[in-house]
Amino acid sequence: MSRRSPEALYRRACREFVSSAAGRRRSFRTFLEAARAGHGESMNEVGSALYDGEGVARDRRAAFRWYRR
C-alpha cells in the first residue's frame, strides 16, 4: 500500500483518468488503492468502473459490493 493519504490517491486517480485505455487502467488501480484505504468517493469510482468496464473487466456483482461499502 502507498504511503500517500487516501485523498491524495483519489486526486491522483482523477488526474490519471484520461481518454486512453492505459490511463483508465492506471486510474482504476489508484482508485482501488484509495478505496481499500477507506476513501468513500474512491469506493464509488471503483464500483462505477467495475459496473461499466472502464479500465477493468466488467463485473457487476463486484461493483455492487463496492457501492454498498
Helices and strands as residue ranges (DSSP letters): H 6-16, H 21-36, H 40-52, H 60-68
